Amino acid sequence: MANVEHAEWLKHGHKEWNERRRLIHFTPDLSGINFEFVLYELGSKGNNKSFFSRFNFSDANLREANLEGLNFSRANFSNADLTRAILSNGNFKQARFDRANLTNVIAQNAIFVEARLNDARLIGMELSGANLNAAEIDLQRLSAEQVDAIGELSPPVHLQIGLREDRARFITKQDREQTYLVTYGTNRKPIWEQDEIRFGSERDNKLNYGACQVFVPQAHKVGSLGSPFWKRLLKGDDRLKIRKITELNRDLYWTLIRENFTSSQGASPPTVLIHGYNTSFESAVLWAAQIGYDLGLERGVGLFSWPSVGKIRSYQADEATVEASKYYLADYLLEFADQAKGIGINILAHSMGSRCLAAALEIIGTRHPGKLDQFNQIIFAAADVDQDVMRAVGAHIVANTGRTTSYVCSKDKAVQLSATLHGYARVGFLPPVFTMDDIDTIEVERSNLLELGHSYVSSFKEILGDIHQLILSSTPPEKRFLIRSASSGSKGHWTLKE
């Protein structure tokens, strides 16, 4: 029987399906499936008989599947197992069946014009009335009865087809965009709009996984998500943009993490980012892509996105949600630790996301204390966390993880407002400056930081440069060239150089 989840993914269309398969290799199990029934379940979209055109079914298990009467033109069935499948009256023009197993397939009156069947297994394939005009097929693999049953047959045009494909490959290579990979785990509830997935602010009762491809323009500048409108009019569009969001199930997601961040030779260290208050899912993805790209994490970054409302006036709602999300972040980090055994994981949390991280690490430390040593660099950026809470939680964190760093600033109006609202000092704002044994507090005081506001950590080149040394080389603060010991003389108190 077919894998129910794989069958469900078919309904999202070929772009979503093919992108998922491009991101991570898996063997689709669609055995025994009736593709006509899939169209029926799609409702009005099911009226499109060409819905299955261009799908990548390579290596798939399609044994005894029913593809009858549907359009699979330009689909890829290379190395697929279609034993006893029904292809009758189907359109497979320019489809690829190279090395596919077509044993005992029923393909009466099917169209295979310009299809490729190189090295395909054709024993017992029923081809009466089939049109193989200009198809690439080895006639010696066909029985005399099969040849007699074929409706139309002209010599294969290997040269013509080959030239067309070479040209397509050349164009694709030349026009390929520069994209950056952001893998995500989120407890936001997914919303499907036609064939596209997105996430709002509604909470889910489980983790959802996937990956995003983010376009990074050639004109991108370090620390920037894109120029203001008036500058784009003059110099062109330099904004980062989400090109594709691809849903993955739990197994495929962690396979991607293992292959992309742990098993790849020379892979950049696995790094998880956690966004702050007033951040939509789309904004979180762009923020993560900008930081990861600017830090030189060439294999991409992981993002945990909690269901922030994404509105300035929803501070209290975000506070409640970030508290509820700590359990999901703890589960996500535990799973990450299991997949990246022996490789230190870096974590950077911004603003209110720092509360979620501190609480999640406390949960992990209580339930699975041995897992904390999997976390290498813990970075709190502009942390909207009560200083007394951090002292209580931090004592446990710093004793069991790698280095912990906190970036703080007196010009951060957002964290200052939080301190005023709560009536207690916050970790990310000074005075008073938050210091604690085994936590490196980096005081960031520059005149031009006022215009950057709450996003200074991701926007200021010098800070990104310091984080780069921290994450990629685990360089201790006394050896990092962008910071110096603060005038207070307190241990672990540093300041950004002028």
N, C-alpha and C positions, 0 to 999 in steps of 0.2 A: 504493500500500500504506500501511496505517496506521503511524503512528509507534509503535514497539514500547514505548517508555517511556510514552507517553500511554495505550496500551492497558493496560499494567501498573497504572497509577494507578487505573484503573476499579475494580480489585479492592479498593481501600481504602474504598470506599463514598462516598456522596454528600457527607457532611460534609467529609471530607478533600479530595475533588475540588473542591467548591464553595469551600472556604476558600482553596485554592491559586489558584483563578481570581479570588477576591476580592482577594488580595494582589497579584497581577501579571497583567496581560492577556497571554494567549497564545492562538493559534488551534489548538485540538485537531485533530489529524489522525487520524480514526478511519475512514478510507475503507476499504471492503471488509470491515470487521470483522464477525464473527458473534457477536452478544452472547450467544447461547445457549452458545457455546463458552467465553466468559468465565465464565459461571456454572458450567460444568462444571469448569473449572480451580479454582474456589473450593471445591470439595468439598462439605462439609455445608452451608456457607453458600449454596451454589448452589441449594439447595432452595427458597430464598425467591424466588419469582417476582416479588415487588415490589421486588427489590434496586435496580432502576434508577429507581425513583420519586424525583422531586425533583432529579435531576441537572441541572446547568446545562450544556447543550450549545450555548448560543448561539454563533454564528459558526463552529461546528465544520464540518469537512469530513467528511460522512457519506455521501459518494457511494458507491452500491452496497453500503451496509452492510445487514446482515440483523438487523432488530429484531422478527422475526416471533414472535407468541404471547407476548410479554413485557409486563410492566406498566411503562409509562413515565408513569404519571399524575403530573400537576403538574410534569413536566419542562419545561425551557426550551429550545426549538429555534429561538428567534428568530434570524433572519439566517443560519441554518445551510443548508448545501448538502446536500440529501438526494436528489439526482438519481439515479433508478433504484434507490433503496433499497427494501427489502421491509418493510412495516409490517403485513402481513396478520395478522388475529386478535389484534393488539396492543391494549393498553388505554392510550389517550392522554387519559383524562379530565382536564379542566382543564389540559392541556398548552398551551404557547404556541408557535405556529408563525408569529408575525408576521414578515412579509417573508422567510420561508424559501423556498428553492427546492425545490419538490416535483415537479418535472418528471419525468414517466414513473414516478412512485412507484407501487408496487403496495400497495394498502391495503384489500384485500378483507376484509369483515367486521370491520374495525377499529373501535374505539370512540373517538369524538371528542366525547363528551358534554361540553358547556361548554368545549370547547377554543377557542383563539383562533387564527384563520388570517387575520388582517387583512393585506391586501396581499401574501399569499403567492402564489407562482407555482405554478399548479395544472395547467398544460398536460399533457395525456396521463396525468393521475393516475387510476389504476384504483380506483374507489370502490364497486364492487358490494357491496351488503349492509352498507356502512359506516353507523355510527350517528353522526349529527351533531346530535343533539337538543340544542337550546339553545346550539349553537356560534356563535361570531362568525365569519361567513364572507360574503363578497360573492358572491352567486349569479351575478352577471354575469360572474364569472371562470370559472364552470363551463359546460361545454358541455351541450347538452340531454341527451346520452347519460349524462353524469355525474350530472345531476340525477335522471334516471329510475332510475339504478342505486343511489342512496342508500337505505338501509333505513329510517331514521327521520329526520325533519326537522321542527323547529318553529322559530318565529321566534327570532332571537338576542335575548338579554336583556342588552343593553349596560349599562343602568342598574344592574341588580342586581349584575352582576359588578363593575362599576366601584366601587360602594359597598363591596362586600366587600373589594376590594383597597385602597381608601383607608383603611378601618378597620385593615387589617393593617399598612399603612405607618405609621399613627399609633401603633399599639401598639408596633411595633418601635422607633420613634424614642423613645418615652417610656421604654421599658424597656432601652434600649441601655446596656450597661455601659461604664465608662471603662477602656479597655485601653491597654497600652503595647507597642510593637513592639520585639522583640529578634530581629535576624537573626543566624544562627549559621553558622560554619564549624567543623567538628570532625573530628578523626581518631579519634573513638570509633566503634566498630562499632554500627550500628543494630540494634535489636531490635523486631520487629513482634509485637504482641499484639492479635489480632483486627484492628481497623481503626485502632489507635493505634500510633504510633511512639515509642520511647523509646531512651535510650542508657545503657549501663552503663560499666564500666571497661575493657572489652576493647578493645585497639587494632585499628584498621583500617589497611589499607595504602593508603588514599586519603582525600581530604577529602570529607565529606558536608555538604550545605548544607540550610538551611531557615529557617523563621521561627516565632517564638513570640508568641502574644498573651497578655499578662500583665494580669490584673485588678488595678487599683489602686483600693482602696476610698476613698470620700469622707473617711473618718476617718484616712487615711494621714498620718503625721507624717514630716517630713524626717529622714532617717537611720535609719528603722525599717523592718524587714521585717514587723513585726507585734508586738503586745503579748504578754506571757506569758499562759498559760491563765487564771490567776485574774483578770487584768484584763479578758480577753475576756468572762468570765462576767458582769462588772459593766457593761462599757461596750459590748459587742458585738465582733464579729469585724472586726479591721482588718488582717488579713494579706494580703500580696500572694499571688496564686495564678495558676498557669499554667492558662489556659483552653484553649489549643490549640497543639499543635506540628505544623507543616506541613512536610513534606519538599518540597524543590525541587531540580531538577537544576541543574547548573552554569550553563547559559545563562539559565534563569529567575531564578536567584539574583542574578546580576550585572546582569540587566536591572532587577530590583527595586532593587538598590543605586544604579544610575544614576538611576532615576526618583525614588527616595525621598530620596537624600542629595545628589545633584549637580544634577539638572535642575529641581527644585522651587524656585520663586521663594521666597526667604526661608527656605530650608531651613537647619536647624541644621548645624553642621560635622560631617562624618562622623567618628565616634569609635569606636575598637575597644577592647574591654576583654578582659583576659586574667586569669583567676582563679588562685588559688594552690592550695596543698596541701590535702588533705582536703576536696575539694569535688566533690559529685556533679553531674551535668549539670543536674538540676532546681534545685539550690541555686545553681549558676552563673548560670542564667537569671534567677532571682529577684534575685540580687545585682546583675546587670547592669541589670535593669529598675529597681531601686531607685535606683541611682546615676544612670542616664540620666534618669529622671523627676525626681529631686531637683535635678539640674544644669540642668534646663530644656531638655534636648535633645529638642524636641518631635517630631522626625521619627524618633526611636528611636535605638538603638545597635547596633553590631556586636559579636558575642562570638566569640572563639576559645576553644573548650573542649577542652583536652587530657584524655586519659583518666585523670584522678585516680581512685584507688580510692575515695576518699570516706570513709576510716577513719583515725582518729588513729594507729593502730599500723602504718600502711602507708607510713611516711615514706620508707623506702628504695625501695620499689616506685614511689612517686611520683617520687623522684629519677631513677630509671632511665627512667621514662616521659617526664618533662619533657625529658630529654636527647634522646630519640628523636623528640620532637614538634617540635623546633626547625625541622626541615626543612619540616614541614607549615605551621607558622606563617609561615616565610619565603615559601613559595608563596602562602599566603593574602594576606599583606601586599603582595606583588608584584602580584597580581591586583587587589587593592583600589586600588593606586596607578595601574594601567593604566585602571581604570574611572573614577577620580576625577581625571583629568588637570587640572592647573591649580588644584585645590582641596586645600589642606593637610589631611592626615589626622592626627587626634589619637589617641594610643595611651596607655592606662593599664593597667599590669600590677601585680598584687598578689602579694606574698610570693614563693613559688617560681615563680610565673608570670613574675616579673621575670627569672629565669634564662633562661627560654624566649625572652623578648623580646630580651634582650641578645645571645644566641647567634644568633637569627634575623636581627637587624640586622647582625651581623658577617658572616653568610652573604650577605646582600643586598649589603653593602658590598664584599665580595670578588668576587662574581659580577656584580653590576649596580650599581656605585657611583653611577651617574647617577640611580638611583631614590631614593636616600636623601633628596634634597631635596623629595620628595613628602610627607615626614612633618614635621608642624608642631610639635606639643607632644608630647614623650615624657615620661611620668610613671611613676616607679618608686615604688610605695607599699609601705612596710614590706618592702623588698626583701630576700629571703633569698638574697643573692648575696655571694660572697667579695669583700672590698674590693679585693684585688690583681687579681682577675679583672676587676672593673669598671674599674679604672684602665687595664688593657690594652685592653679592648674599648671602653670609653667614649671614649678618645682619638680613636678612629676615628668613633664615632657622633656626638659633639658637633661635630665639624668639618664634618659633611656634612648634618645635619638641622637642624631649628629649635631651639627651646629645650628643654633637658632639666632635669627637676625631680625631686628625691628627697625624700620625706617620711620622717623618722626619729624614733624615740622610744625612750627608755631604759626605758619601762614595758612594752614589748612582750615578754612572756615567751616567746612562740613563737619569735621570731627570736633571743632570748637563748639559748634551748635549742639552737637550730641552731648558734650560735657555739660553745657548749660542746661539742657533739657533733663538730664539725669541727676545733675547736682553732684557728680563725682568725676574725678579726672579720668581721662582716657589714655590708653597706651600710645596712640598715634599723635597726641597733641601735647605741647609743652608751653609754659610751665604747668605743673612740675614735670621735669624730665623723668621718664620711666627708666630705671636701671635695675638690673637684677643679675646676680651671679650666673655666669654661663649663658647669658643672653647678650649679644652685641647690639647695642642701641646706636644707630647711625643718625645723627642729627643733621637734617638737611635745611640749611638756611641760605638762601640766595634771593637777591632782590627781584629777579625775574620769575621766581616760582609763584608769585602771587597771581599772575595771569594764567598759570597752568592749573591752579586750584587743587581740587581733590585728586586729580589724575596725575599728579607730578611724578609718581614712581614710574609710570609707563611712558611718560612724555619727555622726561629729562634725560639727555644723552649720557651725562656723567653717572647718573644713578643706574641706568641700564648697563653702562660699562662696568660698574662695580658689581652688579648682580651677575653679569657675564663671568667675571673672574670667580665669583662665589660658586656658581652652579657648575660651570664647565671644568674648573680646576680645583674646587674646594680650597681656594686660597684663604688662609687666615687673615684677619683684618690688618695686622701689623705688616703684612707683605703686599697689601693691595695698594696700588699707586694713586687711587683717586680719593682716599680718605686718610685722615690723620687722627691722632689721639686728641680728645677734646680738652679744653683748658681746665675743666673741672678736676681732671686727674683721676676721676673715678674709673675703676676697672670695668672694662666693657663699654665705655662711653666714647664714641667716635664722632667725627664730624666730617662733612664733605669739604674737600679742599677748595679754596677760592681759585 
